[in-house]
Amino acid sequence: LFSFLVFLRYQVYYGYPLQTYLEYPIIIAQDIVLLLFILRFSGNMKRALFYAVTFWGGWYMLTLRKWIIDLAMNLCTLISAASKLAQLRCLWQTKDSGQVSALTWSMSAYTCA
């Protein structure tokens, strides 16, 4: 979600045409709905306010200075790779791949790389 937020904010900040980043608001909305479902069904809805404040705070902090948005954009690859490593760690600890297919995992790893 952080990477999508940074990509969207970066493109808006530098005035790219809407067609180049129209998918990001949709992806962000999907991630937020998914996060709300996870919080709802795990009984942690009180955390939703924390995530909402973090989301909005991050949205405005990214453009306080030009170097912040540029640095955040450069760190997105590292953050994406770290999220993949966190997923791998979770899979390794549980020893259960569940619904993870080799095709979707390889597409995700390729995109991250």
C-alpha positions as CSV (number, residue, x, y, z in Angstrom):
1,L,0.0,0.0,0.0
2,F,2.9,2.3,0.8
3,S,4.4,1.9,-2.6
4,F,1.1,2.5,-4.4
5,L,0.6,5.6,-2.3
6,V,4.1,6.9,-3.2
7,F,3.7,6.2,-6.9
8,L,0.3,8.0,-7.0
9,R,1.6,11.0,-5.1
10,Y,4.8,11.2,-7.2
11,Q,2.8,11.2,-10.4
12,V,0.3,13.8,-9.1
13,Y,3.2,16.0,-7.7
14,Y,5.0,16.0,-11.0
15,G,1.9,16.6,-13.1
16,Y,1.9,13.4,-15.2
17,P,-1.2,12.8,-17.3
18,L,-4.1,11.1,-15.5
19,Q,-4.0,8.1,-17.9
20,T,-0.5,7.2,-16.7
21,Y,-1.6,6.6,-13.1
22,L,-5.3,6.0,-13.1
23,E,-4.9,2.4,-11.9
24,Y,-3.2,3.5,-8.6
25,P,-6.3,5.0,-7.0
26,I,-8.2,1.8,-7.8
27,I,-5.5,-0.4,-6.4
28,I,-5.2,1.7,-3.3
29,A,-9.0,1.5,-2.8
30,Q,-8.9,-2.3,-3.2
31,D,-6.0,-2.6,-0.7
32,I,-7.9,-0.4,1.8
33,V,-11.0,-2.4,1.5
34,L,-9.0,-5.6,2.0
35,L,-7.3,-4.2,5.0
36,L,-10.6,-3.2,6.5
37,F,-11.9,-6.7,6.0
38,I,-8.9,-8.2,7.6
39,L,-9.2,-5.8,10.6
40,R,-12.9,-6.5,10.9
41,F,-12.7,-10.2,10.9
42,S,-9.6,-10.4,13.1
43,G,-11.3,-8.2,15.7
44,N,-8.9,-5.2,15.4
45,M,-11.2,-2.5,14.0
46,K,-9.7,0.0,16.5
47,R,-6.5,-0.1,14.4
48,A,-8.3,1.2,11.4
49,L,-8.2,4.7,12.8
50,F,-4.4,4.4,13.3
51,Y,-4.0,3.2,9.7
52,A,-6.3,6.0,8.3
53,V,-4.3,8.7,10.2
54,T,-1.0,7.1,9.0
55,F,-2.3,7.0,5.4
56,W,-3.5,10.7,5.3
57,G,-0.4,11.8,7.2
58,G,1.9,10.0,4.8
59,W,0.0,11.5,1.8
60,Y,0.7,15.0,2.9
61,M,4.2,14.5,4.3
62,L,5.4,13.1,1.0
63,T,5.3,16.5,-0.6
64,L,6.5,18.7,2.1
65,R,9.8,18.9,0.3
66,K,10.9,17.7,-3.2
67,W,13.6,15.5,-1.8
68,I,11.2,13.6,0.4
69,I,9.0,12.4,-2.6
70,D,12.1,11.6,-4.6
71,L,13.7,9.6,-1.8
72,A,10.4,7.8,-1.1
73,M,10.1,6.9,-4.8
74,N,13.7,5.4,-4.7
75,L,12.9,3.4,-1.6
76,C,9.8,1.8,-3.0
77,T,11.8,-1.0,-4.7
78,L,13.5,-1.7,-1.4
79,I,10.1,-1.7,0.5
80,S,8.5,-3.9,-2.1
81,A,11.4,-6.4,-1.8
82,A,11.1,-6.3,2.0
83,S,7.4,-7.1,1.8
84,K,8.2,-10.2,-0.4
85,L,10.8,-11.3,2.1
86,A,8.2,-10.9,4.9
87,Q,5.8,-13.1,3.0
88,L,8.5,-15.7,2.4
89,R,9.3,-15.7,6.1
90,C,5.7,-16.2,7.0
91,L,5.4,-19.1,4.6
92,W,8.6,-20.6,5.9
93,Q,7.5,-20.4,9.5
94,T,4.0,-21.8,9.0
95,K,5.2,-24.4,6.5
96,D,1.9,-24.0,4.7
97,S,1.6,-22.3,1.3
98,G,-2.2,-22.2,1.5
99,Q,-3.6,-20.5,-1.6
100,V,-0.2,-19.4,-3.0
101,S,0.4,-20.7,-6.5
102,A,3.8,-20.8,-8.2
103,L,2.5,-18.6,-11.1
104,T,1.2,-15.8,-8.9
105,W,4.3,-15.9,-6.7
106,S,6.7,-15.8,-9.7
107,M,4.7,-12.9,-11.3
108,S,4.9,-11.0,-8.0
109,A,8.6,-11.7,-7.7
110,Y,9.2,-10.6,-11.3
111,T,7.3,-7.4,-10.8
112,C,9.2,-6.6,-7.6
113,A,12.6,-7.3,-9.3
